[in-house]
Amino acid sequence: MTTSRFLLASQRSGGSLNSIIKRAIVSGNFNFPLINQHQSQTMATSAKRQLITLESMNPNMIKMEYAVRGPLVIRAAEIEKELKSGAKKPFESVIRANIGDCHAMGQPYITFLRDVLALVVDPSNFNESKYPEDAKQRARTILDGCGGGSVGSYSDSAGIECIRRHAAEYIQNRDGGIPARYEDIYLCAGASQSIKAVMNLLNVKIDGLNPGIMVPIPQYPLYSATIAEYGMSQIEYYLDESNKWSLDIPELERSLAEIKGKCKPRAMVVINPGNPTGQVLTKDNIQKIIKFAYDNSLFIFADEVYQDNIYDKDSKFHSFKKVLMEMGEPYNKMEMASFMSCSKGYMGECGIRGGYCELINLDPEVRAMFQKSLSAQLCPTTIGQAAIDCVVNPPKPGEPSYEQFIKEKTTVLQSLKDRAELVSTTLNSFEGFSCNPVMGAMYAFPQFKLPPKAIEAAKKEGKAADVFYAFRLLEATGICIVAGSGFGQRPGTYHFRTTILPQTDLLKEMLQKFQIFHKQFMAEFK
């Protein structure tokens, strides 16, 4: 719809342009009546004063979408405001199961991490006896690496060197002694920032073709949003839902064959453990993926931010770097980026925005250009850097904070494991639902069947059927989920993503409300 048409609709309805657009986004209805010619000319003259319009702005920004903060979440926020203003609803609060925001859902923080942050932010706390000596030692080391001994100063563009060294030691220990260089480590404001920065390295046309990025379907919407924002091409490969969301090489080959001549494949994204699917890749599967990437000259994006979140007793996290190095020549010379964050795992410090990227086997001249691009952003948040230091350099046996740290970490991960089983088991009891086990990460991505009448009702409202279902769920129960179409799904199937993050009592309440709603929904549309 054109800008002038939005303006005309706004004039006719008596609302502001912003309110018209907002209602359109929520409803999915962008069909507005035009007003008379005189009003049209008046509004068009007014519109010319705008230097940036929908027609003159970057079209990639219009194209990009980010489902986990999309129309459903906008409506959830509106409902919360309505409840605060005294509106009567069939529920008392909104349950935000749409996003992996651990602490917002009641997950307790890790004491050691917050102790270190309190010390680096306010060094007068060094005089307080309540802070253990190992936390003080970590904080001193961090502050010694900061200009003027303050986290209020800029750090190097790649991050504080001592923290980068700790990250390299962490990776080397995690991978059984395979060497890691601190020069390959780049600290970032959450993994998202570094994923976008590395992807931008590949954003160049080759032989007149757009760069193509292979992404799993379903996928985390950061990838599709970034690909759209950068004007790149998305190459979709489907995960095998019938086999616990496994990744099959023939499917990868199919996806490449279909886009031959349409774009230039440059990279492959693998999310392990999976988001939104919760699968954990086997070592054998990773080896086959690496061989496929090598054979097709693909750079590997290894999104491993959920590496601490493994719940399945028969599954184990294998880092792509470790497997790649163990495979030897020629695979150990491949270029690859792996990503880690303090937002997930047992930490859940989403808002603090800390993470790292390890870039291996990069051409030295390309590395220099990457470093230059980072320098334009000055530096990652130093508080986020301090947080990721606590992740890669946690308390060690014998240190004052160790016992409490291990107890808190174990408690969080065990609770997540229990909730993962509770969610998949409960959803599988719903009529028409099929949910794979949540082997890792923080989400379930169940498939559900919808009656033809529900699909037809969705069409009349101009919504995808899974979006229609999710909006009905939100309005009836206050439960906010994300429709599967926001992540991608096989045509003709319907899914949604829900987190497993609500604390156990709230999660049980949520699932009970969900089940009642689903029974009523199915009865209504049968």
FIKOLKE-98236 format. One line per 5 residues: number of its first residue (from 1); for each residue x, y, z of C-alpha. Coordinates in steps of 0.02 Angstrom, whole numbers, plus 50000, padded with zeros to 5 digits. Each point is the difference from the previous one (the first is absolute). Layout:
N
NUM = X,Y,Z  ...
END
This chain:
526
1 = 50000,50000,50000  50067,50174,49957  50036,50138,50125  49864,50110,49924  49872,49860,50023
6 = 50047,49985,50184  49980,50188,50016  49832,49998,49913  49938,49861,50112  50062,50096,50151
11 = 49907,50157,49945  49838,49907,49968  50003,49901,50162  50046,50148,50107  50153,49910,50069
16 = 50185,50039,49993  50112,49919,49870  50089,49904,50138  49839,49931,50071  49941,49946,49826
21 = 50163,49909,49965  49998,49921,50172  49823,49934,49977  50047,49935,49828  50149,49906,50070
26 = 49898,49921,50138  49853,49953,49891  50097,49956,49844  49871,50104,49900  50082,50130,49889
31 = 49846,50039,49892  49939,50176,50035  49873,50102,49900  50059,50154,49907  49929,50174,50036
36 = 49943,50130,49874  50114,50084,49873  50012,50169,50089  50051,49916,50163  50122,49891,49902
41 = 50087,50153,49924  50009,50086,50169  50075,49847,50085  50119,49968,49855  50068,50177,50017
46 = 50026,49969,50185  50085,49835,49964  50129,50084,49888  50072,50083,50154  50061,49831,50061
51 = 50180,49971,49948  49985,49814,50037  49846,49903,49946  49962,49816,49978  50044,50023,49816
56 = 50166,50089,50032  50066,49903,50149  50110,49846,49994  49883,49864,49932  50097,49865,50091
61 = 49941,50071,50166  49820,49981,49944  50032,49823,49942  50083,49939,50160  49894,49922,50138
66 = 50039,49943,50177  49860,49888,50059  50047,49984,50183  49963,50186,50021  49866,50013,49866
71 = 49812,50038,49999  49954,49870,50131  50123,50076,50122  49938,50176,49960  49824,49942,50042
76 = 50061,49915,50160  50075,50165,50058  49836,50088,49963  49905,49871,50102  50119,50025,50146
81 = 49962,50187,49997  49814,49964,49989  50011,49887,50153  50094,50135,50098  49866,50126,49956
86 = 49866,49887,50073  49935,49912,49846  49911,49836,50034  50076,49848,49915  49978,49812,50024
91 = 50175,50001,50076  50099,50109,50120  50168,50012,49912  50090,49966,49837  50118,49851,49995
96 = 50141,50043,49879  50052,49832,49931  50054,50081,49837  50182,50039,50036  50147,49921,50092
101 = 50007,50133,50135  50049,49893,50149  49997,50126,50142  49837,50077,49942  49925,49827,50027
106 = 50068,49986,50178  50169,49913,49977  50114,50051,50144  50165,50083,49960  50169,49920,50034
111 = 50070,50084,50156  50183,49994,49947  49964,50088,49836  49904,50140,50085  50135,50015,50135
116 = 50133,50032,49868  49889,50126,49910  49964,50092,50163  50187,50014,50032  50050,50061,49828
121 = 49858,50127,49993  50032,50067,50176  50178,49966,50061  49954,50065,50173  49921,49827,50022
126 = 50176,49930,50017  49988,50060,50180  49845,49894,50031  50031,49832,50084  49845,49922,49921
131 = 50090,49984,49833  50111,49844,49993  50184,50016,49959  49991,49905,49836  49867,50121,49935
136 = 50112,50145,50053  50149,49922,49912  49899,49981,49838  49941,50180,50013  50177,50066,50030
141 = 50062,49910,49845  49861,50073,49895  50027,50176,50066  50187,49986,49972  49959,49971,49817
146 = 49892,50157,49989  50064,50175,49962  50014,50097,50163  49947,49842,50093  49817,50036,49959
151 = 49868,49907,49900  49941,50173,49949  50146,50011,49878  50006,49933,49823  50080,49830,49976
156 = 50091,49939,49846  49878,49972,49856  50022,49812,50015  49975,50007,50189  50103,50003,50159
161 = 50153,49893,49968  50000,49903,50164  49819,49947,49969  50042,49945,49823  50143,49897,50072
166 = 49881,49921,50128  49878,49959,49859  50139,49914,49901  50047,49898,50155  49818,49953,50025
171 = 49982,49941,49820  50163,49902,50009  49946,49912,50160  49825,49968,49931  50073,49921,49843
176 = 50120,49883,50089  50159,50100,49974  49980,50050,49817  50090,50168,49992  49903,50162,50000
181 = 50079,50171,49969  49938,50155,50088  50032,50096,49838  49856,49900,49923  49879,50055,50137
186 = 49889,50152,49977  49890,50056,50144  49830,50068,49955  49838,50073,50068  49910,49833,49993
191 = 50028,49868,49865  49880,50091,49883  50120,50145,49975  50144,49889,49945  49889,49891,49890
196 = 49948,50155,49902  50179,50064,49993  50069,49837,49930  49857,49981,49876  50037,50173,49934
201 = 50173,49938,49949  49914,49889,49870  49883,50133,49933  50066,50023,49823  49933,49948,49831
206 = 50102,49871,49906  49979,49983,49812  49849,50114,50016  49914,49883,50125  49944,50042,50176
211 = 50092,49911,50141  49896,49857,50067  49993,49940,50180  49936,49825,50041  49888,50000,50153
216 = 49904,49859,50084  49812,50000,49992  49936,50029,50129  50131,50130,50047  50033,50138,50124
221 = 49928,50158,49918  50160,50100,50029  50071,49913,49848  49855,50032,49881  49987,50179,50063
226 = 50185,50034,49974  50002,49919,49829  49853,50110,49949  50076,50156,50077  50163,49973,49906
231 = 49914,49963,49835  50070,49823,49994  49913,49840,49945  49933,49869,50121  50028,49818,49954
236 = 49882,49892,50103  50033,49821,50052  49869,49904,50100  50039,49907,50160  49923,49827,50012
241 = 49858,50014,50125  49960,49815,49986  50175,49960,50066  50015,50119,50148  50041,50148,49888
246 = 50159,49920,49933  50100,50077,49858  50011,49892,49843  50135,50023,49868  49884,49957,49852
251 = 49889,50144,50057  50149,50117,49999  50043,49944,49825  49819,50026,49944  49997,50178,50065
256 = 50161,50045,49910  49943,49921,49838  49838,50101,50002  50087,50168,50009  50136,49964,49873
261 = 50024,50153,49890  49886,50108,50111  50129,50050,50131  50178,49960,50053  50002,49887,50156
266 = 50127,50071,50122  49961,49931,50173  49901,49874,50100  49917,50033,50169  49985,49858,50125
271 = 49915,50027,50168  50052,49869,50129  49910,49970,50116  49856,50055,49891  49892,50154,50011
276 = 49850,49983,49986  50008,49810,49984  50103,49948,50152  50097,49863,49910  50182,49955,50039
281 = 50111,49946,49855  50102,49841,50011  50187,50001,49965  49972,49896,49843  49871,50125,49937
286 = 50121,50145,50030  50138,49910,49904  49885,49978,49851  49949,50183,50007  50182,50055,50002
291 = 50039,49891,49848  49849,50072,49910  50057,50178,50039  50177,49960,49940  49940,49920,49838
296 = 49891,50151,49962  50122,50136,50057  49887,50062,50139  50050,50103,50151  49926,49925,50161
301 = 49899,50100,50126  49994,49890,50156  49868,50075,50115  50042,49912,50164  49925,50118,50129
306 = 49900,49857,50081  50150,49886,50026  49966,49989,50188  49817,49954,49972  50004,49813,49968
311 = 49860,49899,50081  49993,49836,49904  50099,49864,50090  50059,49927,49835  50057,50167,49927
316 = 50161,50096,50019  50060,50168,49936  50138,49991,49870  50072,50165,49943  50020,50022,49813
321 = 50178,50060,50025  50052,49845,50096  49923,49881,49873  50075,50098,49855  50174,49998,50077
326 = 49990,49815,50043  49956,49961,49819  50173,50062,49947  50050,50054,49825  49922,50080,49902
331 = 49855,50039,50116  50104,50076,50139  50045,50144,49883  49819,50050,49970  49938,50173,50046
336 = 49870,50000,50137  49919,50112,50130  49925,49935,50162  49894,50102,50119  49967,49998,50187
341 = 49896,50112,50113  49965,50033,50184  49815,50021,49956  49963,49813,50000  50072,49847,50088
346 = 49982,50004,50189  50040,50187,50003  49851,50076,49910  50072,50175,50005  49910,50057,49842
351 = 49995,50186,50034  50183,50017,50048  50049,49959,49819  50161,49901,50013  50071,49873,49880
356 = 50147,49948,49893  50039,49941,49825  50146,49888,49954  50057,50024,49820  50121,49866,49942
361 = 50108,49982,49845  49956,50173,49937  50114,50079,49870  50111,50128,50090  49951,50139,49880
366 = 49815,49961,50023  50026,49997,50189  50075,50174,49990  49846,50062,49906  49885,49917,50128
371 = 50097,50084,50140  49981,50166,49909  49811,49977,49988  49992,49965,50187  50100,50157,50038
376 = 49861,50105,49923  49887,49935,50139  50131,50050,50131  49978,49852,50119  49876,49876,50073
381 = 49917,50044,50164  50129,49977,50138  49869,49937,50123  49955,49863,49875  50184,49959,49983
386 = 50015,49981,50188  49849,49884,49999  50071,49886,49865  50163,49994,50099  49904,49920,50143
391 = 49934,49869,49878  50171,49955,49929  50093,50021,50165  49880,49935,50133  50047,49952,50179
396 = 50118,49853,50012  50001,49859,50129  50070,50063,50163  49953,50183,49970  49876,50083,50120
401 = 49859,50017,49873  50015,49827,49923  49874,49900,50102  49863,50130,49987  50035,50024,49815
406 = 49987,49813,49961  49843,49984,50104  49914,50146,49911  50057,49944,49826  49944,49820,50030
411 = 49832,50054,50071  49961,50110,49849  50048,49868,49872  49907,49860,50091  49844,50106,50010
416 = 50011,50038,49814  50020,49815,49965  49844,49959,50102  49900,50137,49913  50059,49943,49829
421 = 49926,49828,50033  49841,50074,50075  49968,50110,49847  50027,49866,49867  49901,49868,50097
426 = 49854,50117,50032  49990,50068,49823  50001,49823,49930  49841,49967,50099  49904,50137,49904
431 = 49887,49949,49857  50090,50013,49834  50167,50047,50080  50170,49921,49966  50151,50064,50097
436 = 50178,49933,49986  50097,49982,50162  50088,50159,50055  50177,49931,49998  50082,50168,50030
441 = 49984,50191,49991  49844,50082,50075  49855,49971,49880  49872,49878,49934  49938,50010,49820
446 = 49846,49889,49990  49900,49964,49843  49811,50008,50015  49855,49960,49885  49863,50127,49969
451 = 49821,49965,49943  49955,50065,49825  49877,50123,50076  50140,50079,50103  50110,50016,49846
456 = 49856,50082,49906  49966,50120,50145  50184,50049,49998  49990,50039,49814  49850,50112,50027
461 = 50102,50100,50126  50148,50008,49882  50112,49901,50118  50104,49843,49985  49911,49859,50092
466 = 50134,49983,50134  49999,50189,50028  49810,49994,50016  50015,49862,50130  50135,50094,50097
471 = 49897,50160,50006  49847,49905,50062  50108,49918,50134  50068,50169,50056  49831,50084,50011
476 = 49920,49853,50093  50139,49954,50122  50135,50134,50000  50127,49872,49938  50118,50077,49871
481 = 50086,49878,49882  50075,50024,49826  49918,49923,49846  50106,49876,49905  49989,50102,49840
486 = 50117,50125,50085  50137,49867,50002  49958,49909,49840  49914,49831,49981  49958,49877,49864
491 = 49851,50058,49896  49835,49932,50065  50063,49976,50178  49965,50108,50152  50113,50025,50150
496 = 50039,50124,50136  50149,50032,50113  49980,50008,50187  50136,50019,50129  50021,49880,50145
501 = 50053,50146,50110  49849,50038,50112  50039,49933,50173  49921,49831,50036  49839,50057,50086
506 = 49967,50133,49869  50044,49879,49861  49874,49873,50064  49869,50137,50010  50043,50056,49823
511 = 49986,49824,49929  49835,49972,50089  49928,50161,49927  50070,49953,49831  49916,49829,50004
516 = 49831,50073,50047  50015,50129,49860  50048,49869,49872  49852,49889,50042  49882,50148,49984
521 = 50082,50056,49838  49985,49829,49921  49818,49984,50055  49960,50172,49927  50071,49960,49828
526 = 49952,49817,49982
END
